[in-house]
Amino acid sequence: MSTELTATVSETETEREIAAIARMIAFARQSAHAQALDLVTYCLDTALAAALEELDKSAANAAEAQVHVEALCGEVVH
């Protein structure tokens, strides 16, 4: 059971890291846009979309792991 709980904590940390990366990309994208750097803006748009997609995947995996942990905890309690 501790392995499952550790997996949930790791997923949360991963989500935090991905969110931090997304914020950095968003800041860089806004700066590039303000400087009319169209190609850079486009590339950063693509990078931001990829980071957000990874965040969605990580959140989905964490939710699935949490359901599994709750099911295990329920079995132990009952």
N, C-alpha and C positions, 0 to 999 in steps of 0.2 A: 504494500500500500504506500509506503514512503516514496517509492519510485514514481508512482502516479502523482503524488503531491509535489514532488520536485519538478516533474515535467510541467505542471501547471505554473509554478513559480518561474521556471525558465521561459515559458511562453510569454508570460507577462513582461519579463525583462527584455525579451526579444521585441515585443511590441513597442516598448518604450524606446529602444534603440532605433527601430525603424521610424517611429514618429519623429524622433530627433533628426534623423537624416532627412525626412520629408520637410521638416521646418527649414533646415539649412538650404535644401534645394529650392524651396519656395522663396526664400530671401534672395538667393542668387538669381533666380528667375526674374523677380521684380526689379532687381538692379540692372540686369541685362536688358529688360524691357524699357526701363527708364533711359538707358543709353542707346536705344534703337539698335541693339545688336540682335537682329532678327534670327540669324542661324543659331546663335547661342540660346536665345529665348526658346526657339523650337526644340533644341536638344534638351534643355532643362525641363520643358513641358513634358517631353517623353520620359525623362528620368523621374519626374514627380509622379507621373501616371504609374510607372513601374513600382515606385516605392509605395504608393497607396494601394496598389494591387497586392503587394507582398504583405502589407499591414492587414488587409482584408483576409488574406489566407491565414496569417498568423492568428488573427482573432477567431476565425472559424475553427482552427485547430485547437486553440485554447478552450473554446466553448465545448468542443467535443471531449477534450480531456477532462474538463470540469464535470461534465455529465457522467463520465466513466468513474471519476473519483467519488462523486456523490452516490453512485450505484454501489460501489465497493463499500463505502462507509455505511450505507443502509444495510448491506448484507452483514457487516460486522456487528452492528447494533442489534439487529433482529435476531 
